[in-house]
Amino acid sequence: MSERRFRFGYVLASKKVSSFIQDSLINHAQENGIDLVPIDLDKPLIEQGPFDCIFHKLYGPEWRKQLEEFALQNPTAIIVDPIDAIEKLHNRLTMLDVVNELKIAGDSETIGIPIQIFVGENSESLLDAITSQGLHFPVIAKPLIANGSADSHQMSLVLKPEGLQGLKPPIVLQEFVNHGGVIFKVYVAGEHVKCVKRRSLPDIPEEKLGMLENLISFSQISNLTAQDQNDDTFAELIEKAVMPPSRFVTDVANQLRDALKLHLFNFDMIRDEKVGNRYLVIDINYFPGYAKIPNYETMMTAFFLDIAREKLNNESR
């Protein structure tokens, strides 16, 4: 495979191009026989190329049509990823459904999702919806649509029933689980998996609920415990946090990849403070910020090489 070069076309938003398509990635891929080529959206896709693979983070009927035409004329090429599979992650209520179907054969760790409910525009009472489903305060309010837009990131922490008055359905209400202020972000690129620790929402002791506001936007969360925790405290918290077992993380990642039929995604996972071996997936994102991973170029080039081998296998059939 070393004698052949592979052309990988890409279509990404300008912000994603600047963060992901860095010189270091381009050079590392080139050294391994992979040429990353930008696709010009002002020209028909079918007139560009040739491409062994196309990876993208773009939707819409026109792009879908162009991808379908390309796939018909290039049946051995790899599309990363199918638009239908990507769009399943755009609905926060259904994106986590696959997690409950996973069969993790761990020694003690379990995987699941927090209790969550959908509240539509015509729902009579948010409070009734919460109590009927066994949800308890605090809860996290998230927009139903998770398509990467600014609106889709407008989330709030609801600490008391009175805070529900500040919400506008349709929304998803998700159980808030104390998790030590640390979130595990698991990046997946095909069979390559990397788990990192990141700062998250602080735990909320029950005795503090009555002292806090009814509704807090995520942009204000940093003020939640600013009185008694500083950046050094959080850094120490993250440093001390024990990573989940690697075989467990890899097993979850592999099963999610197969269930979602996606190559490029990450999932956010927390560990229940009350039940230390209970992990919960709270979000799944398509084509995340891989450049935040140390030496991401190595991980992504290894993934590209796997795709190149798959392309060769397609050609030999």
C-alpha positions as CSV (number, residue, x, y, z in Angstrom):
1,M,0.0,0.0,0.0
2,S,3.0,2.3,0.5
3,E,3.5,2.7,-3.3
4,R,0.0,4.0,-3.9
5,R,-1.3,7.4,-2.8
6,F,-4.9,7.9,-1.7
7,R,-6.9,11.1,-2.2
8,F,-9.3,11.9,0.6
9,G,-11.7,14.8,-0.2
10,Y,-13.2,16.8,2.7
11,V,-16.1,19.2,3.2
12,L,-16.1,21.0,6.5
13,A,-17.3,24.4,7.8
14,S,-14.5,27.0,7.8
15,K,-14.2,26.9,11.6
16,K,-13.7,23.1,11.5
17,V,-11.2,23.4,8.7
18,S,-9.0,25.8,10.6
19,S,-9.1,23.6,13.8
20,F,-8.9,20.2,12.2
21,I,-7.1,20.5,8.8
22,Q,-3.8,21.8,10.3
23,D,-0.5,21.6,8.5
24,S,0.7,19.0,11.0
25,L,-2.2,16.7,10.0
26,I,-1.7,17.4,6.3
27,N,2.0,16.6,6.5
28,H,1.6,13.5,8.7
29,A,-1.1,12.1,6.3
30,Q,1.1,12.9,3.2
31,E,4.0,11.1,4.7
32,N,1.8,8.0,5.0
33,G,0.4,8.2,1.4
34,I,-2.8,10.1,2.2
35,D,-3.5,13.4,0.4
36,L,-6.2,15.6,2.0
37,V,-8.0,17.5,-0.7
38,P,-10.6,20.3,-0.1
39,I,-13.8,19.8,-2.1
40,D,-15.1,23.0,-3.9
41,L,-18.8,23.3,-3.2
42,D,-19.1,25.8,-6.1
43,K,-18.5,22.9,-8.5
44,P,-20.3,19.6,-8.9
45,L,-18.8,16.9,-6.8
46,I,-18.9,14.5,-9.6
47,E,-16.6,16.7,-11.7
48,Q,-13.9,16.7,-8.9
49,G,-11.6,14.0,-7.7
50,P,-10.9,11.2,-8.1
51,F,-11.5,10.5,-4.4
52,D,-10.9,7.3,-2.6
53,C,-12.8,8.6,0.4
54,I,-14.9,11.6,1.2
55,F,-15.3,12.8,4.8
56,H,-17.6,15.6,5.7
57,K,-19.8,17.4,8.2
58,L,-22.4,18.8,5.9
59,Y,-26.1,18.2,5.5
60,G,-28.9,19.5,3.3
61,P,-30.7,18.1,0.2
62,E,-28.3,19.4,-2.4
63,W,-25.2,17.9,-0.7
64,R,-27.1,14.6,-0.1
65,K,-27.9,14.5,-3.8
66,Q,-24.3,15.1,-4.8
67,L,-23.1,12.4,-2.4
68,E,-25.6,9.9,-3.8
69,E,-24.5,10.6,-7.3
70,F,-20.9,10.3,-6.4
71,A,-21.5,6.9,-4.6
72,L,-23.3,5.5,-7.6
73,Q,-20.4,6.4,-10.0
74,N,-17.7,5.4,-7.5
75,P,-19.0,2.3,-5.7
76,T,-15.7,1.4,-4.1
77,A,-15.2,4.8,-2.5
78,I,-15.8,5.2,1.2
79,I,-18.2,7.9,2.5
80,V,-17.5,9.0,6.0
81,D,-20.2,9.1,7.1
82,P,-23.8,8.5,5.7
83,I,-26.0,11.5,6.2
84,D,-28.9,9.4,7.6
85,A,-26.6,8.0,10.3
86,I,-25.3,11.4,11.2
87,E,-28.7,13.0,11.5
88,K,-29.7,10.4,14.1
89,L,-27.5,12.4,16.5
90,H,-29.4,15.6,15.8
91,N,-32.2,14.6,18.1
92,R,-31.2,14.6,21.8
93,L,-34.1,12.4,22.8
94,T,-33.2,9.6,20.5
95,M,-29.4,9.9,20.2
96,L,-28.9,8.0,23.4
97,D,-31.3,5.2,22.7
98,V,-28.5,2.9,21.4
99,V,-26.7,3.1,24.7
100,N,-29.4,1.0,26.5
101,E,-29.0,-1.7,23.8
102,L,-25.2,-2.2,24.5
103,K,-24.1,-5.5,25.9
104,I,-21.0,-4.7,28.0
105,A,-19.4,-7.8,29.5
106,G,-17.4,-5.9,32.2
107,D,-16.3,-7.3,35.5
108,S,-18.2,-4.7,37.4
109,E,-18.7,-1.5,35.3
110,T,-22.2,-0.7,33.9
111,I,-23.2,1.7,31.2
112,G,-26.5,3.5,30.8
113,I,-28.1,6.9,30.4
114,P,-29.7,9.4,32.9
115,I,-33.4,9.5,33.1
116,Q,-34.7,11.9,30.5
117,I,-38.0,13.1,29.1
118,F,-39.2,15.1,26.1
119,V,-41.5,18.0,26.8
120,G,-43.4,19.3,23.7
121,E,-44.8,22.7,23.1
122,N,-48.3,21.5,24.0
123,S,-47.4,19.9,27.3
124,E,-49.7,21.3,30.0
125,S,-47.3,21.1,32.9
126,L,-43.5,20.7,33.0
127,L,-43.7,19.8,36.7
128,D,-46.3,17.1,36.0
129,A,-44.1,15.6,33.2
130,I,-41.1,15.5,35.6
131,T,-42.8,13.9,38.5
132,S,-44.7,11.3,36.4
133,Q,-41.4,10.0,35.0
134,G,-39.6,9.8,38.3
135,L,-37.2,12.7,37.6
136,H,-35.9,14.7,40.6
137,F,-34.4,18.1,40.8
138,P,-31.9,19.3,39.7
139,V,-32.4,18.6,36.0
140,I,-30.6,19.8,32.9
141,A,-32.7,21.4,30.2
142,K,-31.4,20.9,26.7
143,P,-32.8,21.9,23.3
144,L,-34.3,18.9,21.4
145,I,-32.2,19.7,18.3
146,A,-28.4,19.0,18.5
147,N,-27.1,20.1,15.1
148,G,-24.1,22.2,16.3
149,S,-26.0,25.5,15.9
150,A,-25.7,28.2,18.6
151,D,-29.3,27.5,19.7
152,S,-28.6,23.8,20.2
153,H,-26.0,24.7,22.9
154,Q,-28.3,26.8,25.0
155,M,-28.6,24.6,28.1
156,S,-29.7,25.3,31.6
157,L,-29.5,23.7,35.0
158,V,-32.9,23.7,36.7
159,L,-32.5,23.4,40.5
160,K,-36.1,24.0,41.7
161,P,-39.7,23.7,40.3
162,E,-39.9,27.5,40.0
163,G,-37.1,27.4,37.5
164,L,-39.3,25.6,35.0
165,Q,-41.1,28.8,34.3
166,G,-38.1,30.1,32.5
167,L,-38.0,27.3,29.9
168,K,-39.5,27.2,26.5
169,P,-40.5,23.8,25.1
170,P,-39.8,21.7,23.1
171,I,-36.9,20.6,25.3
172,V,-35.4,17.5,26.8
173,L,-35.1,17.4,30.5
174,Q,-32.3,15.1,31.8
175,E,-31.5,14.0,35.3
176,F,-28.5,15.7,36.8
177,V,-26.2,13.1,38.4
178,N,-23.4,14.2,40.7
179,H,-20.2,13.0,39.1
180,G,-17.3,14.6,40.9
181,G,-17.0,17.6,38.6
182,V,-15.2,15.5,36.0
183,I,-16.4,14.3,32.5
184,F,-14.8,11.7,30.4
185,K,-14.8,12.6,26.7
186,V,-14.2,9.6,24.5
187,Y,-13.1,10.3,20.9
188,V,-13.7,7.6,18.3
189,A,-12.1,7.4,14.8
190,G,-13.0,4.1,13.5
191,E,-11.3,1.5,15.7
192,H,-9.1,4.1,17.3
193,V,-10.3,5.3,20.7
194,K,-9.0,8.0,23.0
195,C,-10.4,9.0,26.4
196,V,-9.6,12.3,28.1
197,K,-10.6,13.9,31.4
198,R,-12.2,17.4,31.4
199,R,-13.7,19.7,33.9
200,S,-17.5,19.4,34.2
201,L,-20.4,20.8,36.2
202,P,-19.7,20.7,39.9
203,D,-21.5,18.4,42.2
204,I,-24.6,19.9,43.9
205,P,-25.1,18.7,47.5
206,E,-28.8,18.6,48.5
207,E,-28.2,21.0,51.3
208,K,-27.1,23.7,48.8
209,L,-30.2,23.4,46.6
210,G,-32.1,25.9,48.7
211,M,-29.3,28.4,48.6
212,L,-29.0,28.5,44.8
213,E,-31.0,30.2,42.0
214,N,-34.0,28.4,40.5
215,L,-32.5,28.4,37.0
216,I,-28.9,28.8,35.9
217,S,-27.7,28.9,32.3
218,F,-24.6,26.9,31.4
219,S,-22.8,30.1,30.7
220,Q,-23.1,31.0,34.3
221,I,-22.3,27.6,35.8
222,S,-18.7,28.7,36.5
223,N,-20.2,31.0,39.2
224,L,-22.0,28.1,40.8
225,T,-19.3,27.2,43.3
226,A,-16.8,30.0,42.6
227,Q,-17.0,31.0,46.3
228,D,-15.4,27.8,47.5
229,Q,-13.5,26.4,44.5
230,N,-10.9,28.0,42.3
231,D,-9.1,26.9,39.2
232,D,-6.4,25.2,41.2
233,T,-9.0,23.2,43.0
234,F,-10.6,22.0,39.8
235,A,-7.2,21.2,38.3
236,E,-6.4,19.0,41.3
237,L,-9.9,17.4,41.1
238,I,-9.3,16.4,37.5
239,E,-5.8,15.2,38.2
240,K,-7.0,12.9,41.0
241,A,-10.0,11.5,39.0
242,V,-9.5,7.9,38.1
243,M,-9.9,7.1,34.4
244,P,-12.4,4.4,33.6
245,P,-10.8,1.0,32.6
246,S,-9.5,1.2,29.1
247,R,-11.0,-2.1,28.0
248,F,-14.4,-0.9,29.2
249,V,-14.1,2.4,27.3
250,T,-13.0,0.6,24.2
251,D,-15.8,-1.9,24.4
252,V,-18.4,0.9,24.8
253,A,-16.8,2.8,21.9
254,N,-16.8,-0.2,19.6
255,Q,-20.3,-1.2,20.3
256,L,-21.5,2.4,19.8
257,R,-19.7,2.7,16.5
258,D,-21.4,-0.5,15.2
259,A,-24.8,0.6,16.5
260,L,-24.6,4.1,15.2
261,K,-22.9,3.0,11.9
262,L,-20.6,6.0,12.2
263,H,-16.8,6.3,12.0
264,L,-16.2,9.7,13.6
265,F,-17.9,10.7,16.9
266,N,-17.3,11.3,20.5
267,F,-19.4,10.6,23.6
268,D,-19.5,12.3,26.9
269,M,-19.5,9.9,29.9
270,I,-19.8,10.6,33.6
271,R,-19.3,8.3,36.7
272,D,-22.1,8.3,39.2
273,E,-20.7,9.6,42.5
274,K,-23.1,7.4,44.5
275,V,-22.3,4.2,42.5
276,G,-18.7,4.3,41.5
277,N,-18.8,1.6,38.8
278,R,-21.9,3.1,37.2
279,Y,-21.2,5.2,34.1
280,L,-23.7,7.3,32.1
281,V,-23.5,8.5,28.6
282,I,-25.0,12.0,28.5
283,D,-24.2,13.2,25.0
284,I,-22.9,12.0,21.6
285,N,-21.5,14.3,19.0
286,Y,-20.6,13.8,15.3
287,F,-17.1,14.8,14.1
288,P,-16.0,16.5,17.4
289,G,-12.9,18.6,18.0
290,Y,-10.2,15.9,17.5
291,A,-7.5,18.6,17.5
292,K,-8.0,18.9,21.2
293,I,-6.5,15.4,21.7
294,P,-2.7,15.4,22.1
295,N,-1.0,14.1,18.9
296,Y,-4.3,13.9,17.2
297,E,-2.5,13.7,13.9
298,T,-1.2,10.2,14.7
299,M,-4.7,8.9,15.6
300,M,-6.4,10.4,12.6
301,T,-3.7,9.2,10.1
302,A,-4.0,5.7,11.5
303,F,-7.8,6.0,10.9
304,F,-7.2,7.2,7.3
305,L,-4.9,4.3,6.6
306,D,-7.6,1.9,7.8
307,I,-10.0,3.5,5.3
308,A,-7.4,3.2,2.6
309,R,-7.1,-0.5,3.3
310,E,-10.9,-0.8,3.1
311,K,-10.9,1.0,-0.2
312,L,-8.3,-1.5,-1.5
313,N,-10.4,-4.4,-0.3
314,N,-13.5,-2.9,-2.1
315,E,-11.5,-2.7,-5.3
316,S,-10.3,-6.4,-5.1
317,R,-13.8,-7.8,-4.8
